[in-house]
């Protein structure tokens, strides 16, 4: 294994460990007071720099939050 490949693998592992830790902290924040809705996407964004599955999950998360936001705006307009 060349030093360049070794560096890439170590970098990928570090991003995975840090990203997963951030996502897990976000999951804990769902059950405790805290900004889980901000922390989880931050962890996914970090993971998406190296992993395609995280990029797809982040995209789905963005689409879902956009849809919820749009629905909430419509309800607010309708009621106020």
N, CA, C and O atoms as a printed pandas DataFrame, in Angstrom:
     atom_number atom_name residue_name chain_id  residue_number  x_coord  y_coord  z_coord
0              1         N          UNK        A               1    0.842   -1.176    0.000
1              2        CA          UNK        A               1    0.000    0.000    0.000
2              3         C          UNK        A               1    0.893    1.247    0.000
3              4         O          UNK        A               1    1.821    1.369    0.800
4              5         N          UNK        A               2    0.593    2.144   -0.894
5              6        CA          UNK        A               2    1.407    3.356   -0.999
6              7         C          UNK        A               2    1.022    4.327    0.115
7              8         O          UNK        A               2   -0.075    4.241    0.667
8              9         N          UNK        A               3    1.918    5.243    0.441
9             10        CA          UNK        A               3    1.593    6.220    1.485
10            11         C          UNK        A               3    0.348    7.055    1.151
11            12         O          UNK        A               3   -0.408    7.434    2.045
12            13         N          UNK        A               4    0.143    7.337   -0.137
13            14        CA          UNK        A               4   -1.032    8.109   -0.541
14            15         C          UNK        A               4   -2.319    7.337   -0.267
15            16         O          UNK        A               4   -3.293    7.907    0.227
16            17         N          UNK        A               5   -2.327    6.047   -0.586
17            18        CA          UNK        A               5   -3.503    5.214   -0.320
18            19         C          UNK        A               5   -3.743    5.071    1.179
19            20         O          UNK        A               5   -4.884    5.092    1.640
20            21         N          UNK        A               6   -2.673    4.927    1.923
21            22        CA          UNK        A               6   -2.786    4.814    3.375
22            23         C          UNK        A               6   -3.394    6.088    3.960
23            24         O          UNK        A               6   -4.262    6.029    4.830
24            25         N          UNK        A               7   -2.929    7.235    3.473
25            26        CA          UNK        A               7   -3.475    8.517    3.929
26            27         C          UNK        A               7   -4.968    8.605    3.626
27            28         O          UNK        A               7   -5.747    9.029    4.480
28            29         N          UNK        A               8   -5.375    8.211    2.424
29            30        CA          UNK        A               8   -6.784    8.261    2.039
30            31         C          UNK        A               8   -7.640    7.361    2.925
31            32         O          UNK        A               8   -8.738    7.739    3.333
32            33         N          UNK        A               9   -7.127    6.169    3.218
33            34        CA          UNK        A               9   -7.884    5.241    4.060
34            35         C          UNK        A               9   -8.007    5.753    5.495
35            36         O          UNK        A               9   -9.065    5.626    6.111
36            37         N          UNK        A              10   -6.940    6.323    6.022
37            38        CA          UNK        A              10   -6.977    6.869    7.386
38            39         C          UNK        A              10   -7.920    8.060    7.438
39            40         O          UNK        A              10   -8.685    8.205    8.391
40            41         N          UNK        A              11   -7.871    8.916    6.419
41            42        CA          UNK        A              11   -8.765   10.078    6.345
42            43         C          UNK        A              11  -10.218    9.621    6.273
43            44         O          UNK        A              11  -11.083   10.171    6.954
44            45         N          UNK        A              12  -10.476    8.631    5.460
45            46        CA          UNK        A              12  -11.839    8.112    5.312
46            47         C          UNK        A              12  -12.354    7.527    6.634
47            48         O          UNK        A              12  -13.506    7.744    7.009
48            49         N          UNK        A              13  -11.494    6.790    7.329
49            50        CA          UNK        A              13  -11.861    6.220    8.625
50            51         C          UNK        A              13  -12.138    7.321    9.648
51            52         O          UNK        A              13  -13.103    7.239   10.408
52            53         N          UNK        A              14  -11.292    8.349    9.665
53            54        CA          UNK        A              14  -11.482    9.454   10.611
54            55         C          UNK        A              14  -12.804   10.177   10.333
55            56         O          UNK        A              14  -13.541   10.497   11.266
56            57         N          UNK        A              15  -13.103   10.433    9.069
57            58        CA          UNK        A              15  -14.361   11.088    8.717
58            59         C          UNK        A              15  -15.538   10.214    9.113
59            60         O          UNK        A              15  -16.546   10.718    9.609
60            61         N          UNK        A              16  -15.421    8.915    8.899
61            62        CA          UNK        A              16  -16.496    7.997    9.281
62            63         C          UNK        A              16  -16.739    8.036   10.787
63            64         O          UNK        A              16  -17.880    8.165   11.231
64            65         N          UNK        A              17  -15.680    7.928   11.564
65            66        CA          UNK        A              17  -15.831    7.893   13.019
66            67         C          UNK        A              17  -16.389    9.208   13.559
67            68         O          UNK        A              17  -17.270    9.200   14.418
68            69         N          UNK        A              18  -15.891   10.319   13.069
69            70        CA          UNK        A              18  -16.373   11.617   13.540
70            71         C          UNK        A              18  -17.815   11.840   13.092
71            72         O          UNK        A              18  -18.648   12.286   13.881
72            73         N          UNK        A              19  -18.113   11.532   11.828
73            74        CA          UNK        A              19  -19.464   11.721   11.302
74            75         C          UNK        A              19  -20.497   10.876   12.018
75            76         O          UNK        A              19  -21.571   11.363   12.371
76            77         N          UNK        A              20  -20.175    9.604   12.234
77            78        CA          UNK        A              20  -21.094    8.712   12.951
78            79         C          UNK        A              20  -21.294    9.192   14.389
79            80         O          UNK        A              20  -22.402    9.127   14.920
80            81         N          UNK        A              21  -20.227    9.669   15.010
81            82        CA          UNK        A              21  -20.352   10.191   16.380
82            83         C          UNK        A              21  -21.298   11.377   16.419
83            84         O          UNK        A              21  -22.128   11.479   17.322
84            85         N          UNK        A              22  -21.184   12.274   15.450
85            86        CA          UNK        A              22  -22.059   13.445   15.402
86            87         C          UNK        A              22  -23.508   13.017   15.180
87            88         O          UNK        A              22  -24.414   13.547   15.823
88            89         N          UNK        A              23  -23.733   12.071   14.283
89            90        CA          UNK        A              23  -25.099   11.594   14.034
90            91         C          UNK        A              23  -25.671   10.928   15.279
91            92         O          UNK        A              23  -26.836   11.144   15.612
92            93         N          UNK        A              24  -24.873   10.125   15.967
93            94        CA          UNK        A              24  -25.351    9.481   17.191
94            95         C          UNK        A              24  -25.676   10.493   18.284
95            96         O          UNK        A              24  -26.654   10.332   19.014
96            97         N          UNK        A              25  -24.857   11.535   18.395
97            98        CA          UNK        A              25  -25.153   12.596   19.361
98            99         C          UNK        A              25  -26.469   13.263   18.988
99           100         O          UNK        A              25  -27.278   13.581   19.859
100          101         N          UNK        A              26  -26.684   13.475   17.696
101          102        CA          UNK        A              26  -27.953   14.039   17.236
102          103         C          UNK        A              26  -29.135   13.157   17.586
103          104         O          UNK        A              26  -30.197   13.656   17.957
104          105         N          UNK        A              27  -28.958   11.847   17.469
105          106        CA          UNK        A              27  -30.032   10.913   17.835
106          107         C          UNK        A              27  -30.332   10.983   19.328
107          108         O          UNK        A              27  -31.492   10.897   19.733
108          109         N          UNK        A              28  -29.315   11.135   20.132
109          110        CA          UNK        A              28  -29.516   11.288   21.576
110          111         C          UNK        A              28  -30.267   12.586   21.861
111          112         O          UNK        A              28  -31.093   12.648   22.772
112          113         N          UNK        A              29  -29.973   13.619   21.074
113          114        CA          UNK        A              29  -30.622   14.915   21.287
114          115         C          UNK        A              29  -32.107   14.887   20.946
115          116         O          UNK        A              29  -32.840   15.794   21.338
116          117         N          UNK        A              30  -32.567   13.863   20.222
117          118        CA          UNK        A              30  -34.003   13.727   19.995
118          119         C          UNK        A              30  -34.742   13.499   21.309
119          120         O          UNK        A              30  -35.881   13.939   21.470
120          121         N          UNK        A              31  -34.099   12.818   22.239
121          122        CA          UNK        A              31  -34.738   12.460   23.499
122          123         C          UNK        A              31  -34.361   13.384   24.641
123          124         O          UNK        A              31  -34.924   13.281   25.731
124          125         N          UNK        A              32  -33.428   14.273   24.413
125          126        CA          UNK        A              32  -33.033   15.262   25.404
126          127         C          UNK        A              32  -33.174   16.643   24.765
127          128         O          UNK        A              32  -33.229   16.757   23.540
128          129         N          UNK        A              33  -33.230   17.666   25.568
129          130        CA          UNK        A              33  -33.344   19.000   24.968
130          131         C          UNK        A              33  -32.076   19.337   24.181
131          132         O          UNK        A              33  -30.970   19.314   24.721
132          133         N          UNK        A              34  -32.254   19.641   22.932
133          134        CA          UNK        A              34  -31.103   19.986   22.110
134          135         C          UNK        A              34  -31.475   20.077   20.639
135          136         O          UNK        A              34  -32.561   19.651   20.245
136          137         N          UNK        A              35  -30.600   20.617   19.843
137          138        CA          UNK        A              35  -30.884   20.859   18.427
138          139         C          UNK        A              35  -30.588   19.658   17.530
139          140         O          UNK        A              35  -29.703   19.728   16.677
140          141         N          UNK        A              36  -31.305   18.578   17.711
141          142        CA          UNK        A              36  -31.072   17.366   16.919
142          143         C          UNK        A              36  -31.271   17.623   15.436
143          144         O          UNK        A              36  -30.575   17.040   14.605
144          145         N          UNK        A              37  -32.216   18.492   15.096
145          146        CA          UNK        A              37  -32.540   18.766   13.700
146          147         C          UNK        A              37  -31.372   19.476   12.996
147          148         O          UNK        A              37  -31.318   19.502   11.766
148          149         N          UNK        A              38  -30.458   20.041   13.754
149          150        CA          UNK        A              38  -29.272   20.686   13.192
150          151         C          UNK        A              38  -28.065   19.753   13.235
151          152         O          UNK        A              38  -27.267   19.720   12.298
152          153         N          UNK        A              39  -27.937   19.005   14.309
153          154        CA          UNK        A              39  -26.754   18.168   14.522
154          155         C          UNK        A              39  -26.722   16.980   13.559
155          156         O          UNK        A              39  -25.668   16.667   13.004
156          157         N          UNK        A              40  -27.845   16.324   13.356
157          158        CA          UNK        A              40  -27.875   15.141   12.485
158          159         C          UNK        A              40  -27.491   15.495   11.042
159          160         O          UNK        A              40  -26.658   14.799   10.461
160          161         N          UNK        A              41  -28.065   16.549   10.440
161          162        CA          UNK        A              41  -27.636   16.903    9.083
162          163         C          UNK        A              41  -26.164   17.311    9.006
163          164         O          UNK        A              41  -25.507   17.088    7.989
164          165         N          UNK        A              42  -25.653   17.905   10.076
165          166        CA          UNK        A              42  -24.230   18.265   10.086
166          167         C          UNK        A              42  -23.369   17.005   10.014
167          168         O          UNK        A              42  -22.384   16.964    9.277
168          169         N          UNK        A              43  -23.739   15.990   10.771
169          170        CA          UNK        A              43  -23.007   14.719   10.717
170          171         C          UNK        A              43  -23.137   14.054    9.362
171          172         O          UNK        A              43  -22.165   13.511    8.835
172          173         N          UNK        A              44  -24.334   14.093    8.796
173          174        CA          UNK        A              44  -24.540   13.515    7.462
174          175         C          UNK        A              44  -23.751   14.273    6.396
175          176         O          UNK        A              44  -23.214   13.671    5.466
176          177         N          UNK        A              45  -23.686   15.597    6.539
177          178        CA          UNK        A              45  -22.921   16.395    5.580
178          179         C          UNK        A              45  -21.441   16.021    5.634
179          180         O          UNK        A              45  -20.774   15.941    4.602
180          181         N          UNK        A              46  -20.942   15.797    6.827
181          182        CA          UNK        A              46  -19.551   15.370    6.965
182          183         C          UNK        A              46  -19.344   13.992    6.330
183          184         O          UNK        A              46  -18.373   13.775    5.605
184          185         N          UNK        A              47  -20.251   13.079    6.607
185          186        CA          UNK        A              47  -20.155   11.737    6.021
186          187         C          UNK        A              47  -20.314   11.773    4.501
187          188         O          UNK        A              47  -19.708   10.970    3.791
188          189         N          UNK        A              48  -21.130   12.704    4.002
189          190        CA          UNK        A              48  -21.385   12.792    2.560
190          191         C          UNK        A              48  -20.152   13.215    1.776
191          192         O          UNK        A              48  -20.116   13.063    0.555
192          193         N          UNK        A              49  -19.143   13.741    2.456
193          194        CA          UNK        A              49  -17.914   14.097    1.749
194          195         C          UNK        A              49  -17.157   12.855    1.285
195          196         O          UNK        A              49  -16.325   12.938    0.381
196          197         N          UNK        A              50  -17.438   11.716    1.893
197          198        CA          UNK        A              50  -16.719   10.483    1.553
198          199         C          UNK        A              50  -17.611    9.318    1.132
199          200         O          UNK        A              50  -17.150    8.406    0.446
200          201         N          UNK        A              51  -18.876    9.335    1.533
201          202        CA          UNK        A              51  -19.730    8.169    1.314
202          203         C          UNK        A              51  -20.989    8.542    0.533
203          204         O          UNK        A              51  -21.674    9.505    0.876
204          205         N          UNK        A              52  -21.286    7.785   -0.504
205          206        CA          UNK        A              52  -22.442    8.048   -1.356
206          207         C          UNK        A              52  -23.741    7.799   -0.588
207          208         O          UNK        A              52  -24.705    8.544   -0.762
208          209         N          UNK        A              53  -23.784    6.776    0.251
209          210        CA          UNK        A              53  -25.004    6.483    0.997
210          211         C          UNK        A              53  -25.388    7.654    1.887
211          212         O          UNK        A              53  -26.576    7.927    2.063
212          213         N          UNK        A              54  -24.411    8.347    2.449
213          214        CA          UNK        A              54  -24.705    9.497    3.302
214          215         C          UNK        A              54  -25.208   10.667    2.463
215          216         O          UNK        A              54  -26.078   11.422    2.897
216          217         N          UNK        A              55  -24.657   10.812    1.261
217          218        CA          UNK        A              55  -25.109   11.879    0.368
218          219         C          UNK        A              55  -26.576   11.677   -0.013
219          220         O          UNK        A              55  -27.351   12.632   -0.058
220          221         N          UNK        A              56  -26.951   10.418   -0.289
221          222        CA          UNK        A              56  -28.345   10.111   -0.635
222          223         C          UNK        A              56  -29.263   10.355    0.561
223          224         O          UNK        A              56  -30.355   10.903    0.408
224          225         N          UNK        A              57  -28.827    9.956    1.731
225          226        CA          UNK        A              57  -29.619   10.156    2.947
226          227         C          UNK        A              57  -29.785   11.642    3.262
227          228         O          UNK        A              57  -30.861   12.077    3.671
228          229         N          UNK        A              58  -28.732   12.406    3.074
229          230        CA          UNK        A              58  -28.792   13.849    3.298
230          231         C          UNK        A              58  -29.751   14.509    2.311
231          232         O          UNK        A              58  -30.504   15.411    2.677
232          233         N          UNK        A              59  -29.720   14.060    1.067
233          234        CA          UNK        A              59  -30.626   14.602    0.050
234          235         C          UNK        A              59  -32.081   14.315    0.429
235          236         O          UNK        A              59  -32.941   15.188    0.313
236          237         N          UNK        A              60  -32.349   13.101    0.877
237          238        CA          UNK        A              60  -33.706   12.732    1.290
238          239         C          UNK        A              60  -34.139   13.560    2.500
239          240         O          UNK        A              60  -35.289   13.992    2.581
240          241         N          UNK        A              61  -33.227   13.779    3.428
241          242        CA          UNK        A              61  -33.513   14.598    4.609
242          243         C          UNK        A              61  -33.872   16.026    4.194
243          244         O          UNK        A              61  -34.825   16.606    4.716
244          245         N          UNK        A              62  -33.107   16.590    3.253
245          246        CA          UNK        A              62  -33.382   17.943    2.773
246          247         C          UNK        A              62  -34.750   18.018    2.101
247          248         O          UNK        A              62  -35.507   18.960    2.332
248          249         N          UNK        A              63  -35.063   17.030    1.272
249          250        CA          UNK        A              63  -36.354   17.018    0.594
250          251         C          UNK        A              63  -37.509   16.931    1.592
251          252         O          UNK        A              63  -38.517   17.623    1.448
252          253         N          UNK        A              64  -37.354   16.087    2.589
253          254        CA          UNK        A              64  -38.392   15.916    3.600
254          255         C          UNK        A              64  -38.590   17.194    4.416
255          256         O          UNK        A              64  -39.722   17.613    4.656
256          257         N          UNK        A              65  -37.495   17.804    4.836
257          258        CA          UNK        A              65  -37.625   19.033    5.624
258          259         C          UNK        A              65  -38.211   20.162    4.780
259          260         O          UNK        A              65  -38.967   20.987    5.292
260          261         N          UNK        A              66  -37.873   20.206    3.503
261          262        CA          UNK        A              66  -38.468   21.216    2.617
262          263         C          UNK        A              66  -39.972   21.004    2.507
263          264         O          UNK        A              66  -40.743   21.962    2.555
264          265         N          UNK        A              67  -40.385   19.757    2.360
265          266        CA          UNK        A              67  -41.801   19.432    2.257
266          267         C          UNK        A              67  -42.549   19.811    3.533
267          268         O          UNK        A              67  -43.635   20.388    3.472
268          269         N          UNK        A              68  -41.977   19.491    4.671
269          270        CA          UNK        A              68  -42.601   19.836    5.958
270          271         C          UNK        A              68  -42.676   21.348    6.113
271          272         O          UNK        A              68  -43.687   21.882    6.569
272          273         N          UNK        A              69  -41.616   22.030    5.736
273          274        CA          UNK        A              69  -41.585   23.483    5.825
274          275         C          UNK        A              69  -42.653   24.117    4.944
275          276         O          UNK        A              69  -43.336   25.053    5.360
276          277         N          UNK        A              70  -42.790   23.608    3.739
277          278        CA          UNK        A              70  -43.791   24.127    2.802
278          279         C          UNK        A              70  -45.202   23.912    3.366
279          280         O          UNK        A              70  -46.042   24.810    3.299
280          281         N          UNK        A              71  -45.456   22.740    3.911
281          282        CA          UNK        A              71  -46.765   22.447    4.499
282          283         C          UNK        A              71  -47.053   23.364    5.685
283          284         O          UNK        A              71  -48.175   23.848    5.838
284          285         N          UNK        A              72  -46.060   23.600    6.512
285          286        CA          UNK        A              72  -46.236   24.470    7.678
286          287         C          UNK        A              72  -46.541   25.901    7.239
287          288         O          UNK        A              72  -47.380   26.570    7.842
288          289         N          UNK        A              73  -45.868   26.367    6.200
289          290        CA          UNK        A              73  -46.128   27.727    5.699
290          291         C          UNK        A              73  -47.550   27.847    5.173
291          292         O          UNK        A              73  -48.200   28.873    5.376
292          293         N          UNK        A              74  -48.037   26.819    4.504
293          294        CA          UNK        A              74  -49.408   26.836    3.989
294          295         C          UNK        A              74  -50.423   26.876    5.127
295          296         O          UNK        A              74  -51.419   27.595    5.045
296          297         N          UNK        A              75  -50.181   26.122    6.167
297          298        CA          UNK        A              75  -51.090   26.110    7.324
298          299         C          UNK        A              75  -51.084   27.479    7.997
299          300         O          UNK        A              75  -52.137   27.985    8.385
300          301         N          UNK        A              76  -49.926   28.069    8.133
301          302        CA          UNK        A              76  -49.835   29.392    8.768
302          303         C          UNK        A              76  -50.564   30.434    7.940
303          304         O          UNK        A              76  -51.284   31.270    8.485
304          305         N          UNK        A              77  -50.382   30.389    6.621
305          306        CA          UNK        A              77  -51.089   31.326    5.743
306          307         C          UNK        A              77  -52.594   31.167    5.853
307          308         O          UNK        A              77  -53.338   32.147    5.881
308          309         N          UNK        A              78  -53.023   29.932    5.913
309          310        CA          UNK        A              78  -54.456   29.628    5.947
310          311         C          UNK        A              78  -55.086   30.105    7.256
311          312         O          UNK        A              78  -56.209   30.611    7.252
312          313         N          UNK        A              79  -54.388   29.952    8.354
313          314        CA          UNK        A              79  -54.947   30.262    9.666
314          315         C          UNK        A              79  -54.740   31.699   10.102
315          316         O          UNK        A              79  -55.443   32.173   10.994
316          317         N          UNK        A              80  -53.809   32.395    9.510
317          318        CA          UNK        A              80  -53.535   33.764    9.967
318          319         C          UNK        A              80  -53.684   34.674    8.828
319          320         O          UNK        A              80  -53.501   35.883    8.975
